[in-house]
Amino acid sequence: MAVAPRYYIRTFGCQMNVRDSEIMAGELEQMGYRPASGDAEADLVVVNTCAVRGSAEDHAFGYIGNLKAMKQERPGLTVAFAGCMAQEPGTIAWLRRHAPHVDVVFGTHNLHELPALLERAAGSREMVVDVWEASEEVQSNLPSRRAGGASAFVNIIYGCDKFCTYCIVPFTRGREQSRPVADIVAEVEALAAQGYQDVTLLGQNVNSYGHDLEPTADLADLLAALEPIDGIRWLRYLTSHPKDFSQKLIDTIAAGSKVTRHVHLPVQAGSSAVLKKMNRKYTREQYLDLVERVRRAIPDAVLTTDIIVGFPGETEDEFAETLSLVEQVRYDTAFTFIYSPRAGTPAARWEGRNPVPEMAKKDRLNRLMALQYRISLEKNQAWVGRRDVVLVEGVSKKDPTVWAARSGTNKVVLLPREPGLDLQHRFVPVRIAGARTFFLTAVRTGDPLSPPLPERGRLAPAPVPLALSL
């Protein structure tokens, strides 16, 4: 009996890349591949790359370099380079020059081409490159090997039309394309039937969802359509743009019973002048008004954000406005970054003319983190004594005596493991007993609210008939 070839996918970047990797895994398993535990055991290694920040690119290039020695030891190894970096100008030339051991290169618009590209590579001595600039239609019904557990990602919109001056995503992911409401409902219904209970809707800007459909729809309409699906406990969504976070969406979240109360609103900067240079399409005042409306309608909302420091030309006074906004909004968590130039974006050109000194960038980042860490601890301390329901994700990687769980507001919650009681992937009632800056501790207050997960096949097929058209 022939031994099935094995694959390993190394994923860099966001949840969209994780979802893309699940689709590639599904395609490979339909071809007869089976998953390997690591690259050392694989016959095929796929590197799914991210281009949002320079550090992600450096990690991907470093990993590709490490695969060179592995391929010299095992000439039969196939190496594929995929994802956002493949869409960037200059990447293919770099690979040809520095990484000729790469066999296949493809981008974000033609994941469905992976089987055909591997077949081409098997009969070629040269690097097979097929990177599409765009796709005409959403490819929404490919096979998938999901990560398992109680949680699942569902793509609802691809690409982004905002063109923030620092961001490469519109160039690597293309323009916005929404999936039809009926297709998404069918996929979530199929997931519920398989035992998935926690669904996260994905898009570079989920708040733009539906404007390109006929008839038009929006994220609020989609959430309302998903709310009645039996078996689904939590509906989440990533990532939002404040410009498109409508009052209708706020009211829909407030009225719903399954949409979680975690509201991620990336502000990026607290200065209207910097926001204008970033092309964020809102002012500081408009953003604060949105926060006020969210908190008025959803008093228990947990707000998180993204912030960039050291944007080209940012002054100390403008940075002070970011600090004051953070103090005023009091986020539960903020994901903070030093500005990273992305080639081809307007901000990258400005960085050459008017950069913020590196020492100043690091100083600002440290001051921002110190402020946010203080606020995060204070916000977490306010949860002590409250009762909540958490979804146990698994045993803590740092402490095997505790479960790592997540609340509906996306807070990390740790609770003690009890002999003979397996809580993995189950919803559990808890009381919050303690608070740290980055997590809460809790004790179980009752039996799990959900039964153990049913057995599932590794490969989750598309819930609608396969019809490839681009």
N, C-alpha and C positions, 0 to 999 in steps of 0.2 A: 504494500500500500504506500502510495506517495505521501511524503510528509508535507503538510500545508505550509506555505511560506508565511513568515511572521513580519508584522509591521510595528513600528514605534513612531508616534507623533510627538514631537517636542513643540509645545505651544507657548508663545510669548504674547503678552498683551492682554486685551480686555475680554469681557464676556462674549463679545461678538466673535473673537478668534476662537474661544473655547467652543462655541457653537459650530463654527466652521470645521473645527477639528473633529467634532462628533459626526458631521456629515461625511468628511473624508474617510473616517473610520468605517462608517456604514458602507460606503462605496467599496472600500477595500475588502470588507468581509463578504460582500456580494461576489467579489472576484475570487474568493477562496482563501484570502489571507486570514490569519488569526493574530490576535494581539500578542506582543512580546512584553516582558516585564521591564525591558530597558533596551537601549540601543546596542549593547553588546550581544544580545540574542537575536537581533532583528536582521531580516533579509532586505528590508526597506525602511529607511528613516525619512520621515517628512518633517521639515522644519517650517512651522507656521509662524511667520514673523509679524512684528509690530513696528510702525514707523512714527508713533506719536511723539516719542522723545528719543534723544540721542542715546541714552543709556540702554534702552531696549534694543536699538540697532547694534550697539557694541556687543551686547550679550549674544545676539543672533549670529553676528559675524564671527565672534569668538567660538561659538559652538560649531559653526560650519568648519572653522579651521581645525578643531579637534577631530572632526570626522575624517580628515585627510589621512591621518595615520591609521585609523580604523579601516579605511578602504584599502590602504596599501597592504594591510594584513589579510583582508578578506575582499579580493577583487570583485567577487560576485555581489557585494553590497550595492544597493541602489540608493542614491541620495536625491531627494526632491526638495526644492526651495519654493515656498509658497507664501501667500499673504500680502500684506500691505507694502512691505519693502520691495517686492517684485514690481510694484506699480511705480516706484520712484525712478526718475531719470538718473542714469548712471549706475544703477544696481547691476544690470545685466553685464555691462562692460567690466565692472569690478569683479563679478563672478568669473567671467571668462579669463580675466587676467590673474586673479588670486585664488580661485577655487575651481579649477577645471575638473575636479573630481565630482562636482555636482552634475547629475545626469538629466534632471528635469527642472524647469522653472515655469511656474504659472502664477497667476494673480488672483485677485479677489472676485473677479467676474466670471470665471470659468471653472469653478470647483467641479462641476459635472463632467469636465473633460479629463479628470485624473485617470480613469481607467484607460482611455485611448492614448493619453500621453505616456503612460507606463509601457503600453504595448509598442509605441513608437521608439521609446528609449531602448527597449530590449533588442531591437534590430538596428540600432545606430551606435556609432562610435563617437558621435559628437553630442554636445549638450543640446537637448531638445527644449526650445524656448517657445512658449505660447502665452503671451500676456495681452489680454484684451483691454482696450481703453475704456470700454463701457459695455453694458448689456442692454438689450432692447426691452426685455421683460424680466420680471422677477422669477427666479428659479426656486420655487417654494416647496417642491414635493420630492425631494431626493431621499434616499434611505439614510438611516442615522443609527449610530451606536451611542446611545446616551450613557452618561456617566453612572446612572443608577441612583438608588436612594429614593427619597420622596420628592426631590426637586428636579425641575426641568426648565430649560431655556426655550423660548419660542420667538423666532424672528418675526417682527411685524412690519418693519420698514428698513430699507437699506439706503446707505448714502446720506449725504448732508448737503443742503443748499445755503448754509449760513455764511460760509467763507470768512470765518474769523481770521484775522490777519496773521495769527501765529500758528494756524492749524493746517496740517497736511491732509486731513481726512477727506475733504471733498475731492482731492486729487487721487487718493488711493482707493477710496470706496465709491466714488462717483456721485451722481445726482440722486435725489430722493426718489425711491420707488416703493410704494406701499403694497402689501399683500391684501387681497380682498378679505373683507370681514368673514365671509362664509368659510374661506380656507382656514383662517386662524381658529374660528370656532370649531371646525371639524378636527383640527389638530389637537386642540385642548380637550375636546370630548374624548378623543382617542387616548390621550395621556391619562385622563381621569379613569378610563376603563382599565388601563394598565396599572393603576394604583398610585400614580403621581398625584400629589396633593398641593404642592407649592410650585406655582408657575410664575416665571419672570419673563415679561415681555421685553424684547430687546430691539434697540435701534440706536443709531448715532444721535438721533433726536426724535424720541418717541412722541413728543408733543406736536410734531409736524405730521403725524400719521393721518393718512386718508385724504389729504387735500388733492391728490392726483388721481383719486378713484372716481369712477362714474357709476352711480351717483356718489358725491363726496360724502365723507364721514370724518370723524375725529376720534381721538383717544377716548374721550368720554363715551362716545357711542360704542366703541369696542369693549370697554370695561363693562358697560351695561349689558352687552350681549353675552359676555363671559360670566357675569355674576350668577346666573341661574344654574350653571353646570354642576350637577351632583358630583360629589367626591372632591372637588377643589375647595381647599380651605383658605389658601392665601393666593392673592394676585399681586404681583409686584411689577415694576417697570423701570427700565434704565435705558438711556439717560435723558433727562429733561433739559430743555432750554428755557430759561425764565421768560424770554420774549413770547413764547407760545403757550405758556401755562395759563389757560383761560379760566374765567370764573365758572364756566360750565363744567370744566374738569374738576375744579375745587369742590363744587357742589356735588358732583357725582361721587367723588371719593368720600365726602362727608356722609352721603346717604347710603353708601355701600356697606356690606357686612364682610366682604372678602378682600377688598383692596386694602393693603396694609397702610399703616399710618406713618410710614417712613417717606419723607419728601426730600429728594435730593435736588437742590437748586444751585448749580454751579454759578457762583458770582464772578469768579476770576480776579476781580479787583474792586476796591471800594471807592475809587475816584471816577467821576463821570468823564473826566478828560481822558484817563487811561482806557476806560470802557469804550469811548468813541474811537480811539486809535486801534483798539482790538476789534472793532466792528461788531460789538456785541448787541447793538440795536436796542439798548435800554440804558437809562441813567441810574445813578445811585438811588435817586428818589423813587423812580418807578419800581426798582427792585425792592426797596423797603416797603412800598405800598403792597406789593405782591406778598411779601412775608406777613404783613399785617392781616391781609385778607385770608391767607391760609390759616393763620393761627386763630382768627375769629371764627372761621367755619369748622376747623378741625383742632379743637383745643389740645388734644393729646398727640398732635403731630410731632414727630422727631425730625428736625431739620439738619441736613448735612450739606456740605458744599465742596467745591474745588476752588483753589486760589493759586494764582501764579504771582511770584515776586520777581522783581528785576526785569520787567518788560522794558524793551528799549526806550530810553528817555524817561523812565519813571523817576520822579524826584522824591526826596525824603518827605516832603509835604504830602505828595500823592500817596506814598506808602502809609503815612500816618492816617490817611482817610480809610485805608483798608483795615488798619488796626481798630479804628473807631467803629467801623461797620461791624466787625466781628464782635466787639464788645457790646454793641447795641442789639444785634440779632441773637447772640449767644447760641451758636450752633452746638449740637451734641458732638459732632465730629467734623473736622475739616481736613481734606486731602490737599496738602500744600506742596508746591513744586517751585524750583528755580526755573526761570524761563529757559527753554531749550530751542535754539534756532533750527528751523526746518527749511532746508533748501527749497527755493521756489516760492516761498511765501513772502508777502510784503514785509513782515516783521523781521525776517532774516536779513533783508537789505538794510533796514533801519539799524539793526544791531551793529552793522559795520560802521555806521556813521555816528551813532549816539548810544554806545553800550553803557550799561550800568556796571561799574567795576565789580569784579568777582568777590572781593572782600565785602563790598556793600551788599551784594546779593545774599551771601551766606549769613551776614549779620541780620539782614531783614528776615530771612527764613527762620533763624533761631529765635528772634523776638516774636515773630508770628506764632511759632510752635509753642513757645513758653506761654503766651496768652491763651491759645486754644487749649493747651493741656490743662491749664487751671480751670477753664470753663467746662471742659469735658468732665473733669473730676467732680466739679460742683453739680453738673447736670446728672451724672450717674448717682451721686450721693442722694439726690432727691428721689431715686427709685427704691431705696432701701425700705423694706416693709411692704411694698406693693406686691400684689398677686398678678401673675401673667401666665401666658402659655408660650412655650418655646418648642422649636423643632430641633431635636438632637441630631447633630450632623455626624458625630462619631467620637471616638476616644481622643482626648486632647493629645496633640503631638508633643507637648512639653511636659505633661503630667499624666501618666497612664492611670492614675487613680480617679480621674474626673472625666465626665462627659463634656464635650464642647457643643454648645447649642447656640441657636440664634433666635431672637425674638421677632415678632412681627414688625417691630420698629428697627430691625436690623442690628440690634445690640448683641454683642457676644456675651453669652451667659455660660458659666461653668457650674456644674453641679456634681456632687459625689456619685461615684459608681457604687452600686449595691450588689452584693453577691447574688448570683442567680437571676438577675433582672437585666435583660437586654433592652435598652431604650433606643438603640441606634435607629435613625430615620423615623422616629415616632414623635408625635405631639404630646407634650407633658405639661401638666399644671404645676407651677412653682411659686414660691415666695422668694422675693429678692432679699438676700441676707447681708450682702456686702457690696462695696463699690471700689473699683480702681479706675485709673484714668482710661484704660482701654477695654475694660470688661467688667461685668457684674458677676457676683457669685449668688447661688440660689440653692434652695432645698426643695425637693419634690413634695407636693401637698396632696397628691392623689394619684389614681391609676392613670396610665397613658390614655389619651383620648382617641388614639388611632391604633388599629391592630397592626401586627407585624406585616411587612410588605409582602404581597404575593410574589411568587416566582415569575420572572419575566425572561423572555429570550434576550440575548445580547443585542440583537439587531432589531431596531424599531422601524418598520416600514412606514412609508408616507401614508397618511390617513385618507388621501384622495388619489384617484387614478394617476399614474405616472404619465406625464405629457411634457416632454422636453421641448421647449421653444424659447429661443432667445432672439 
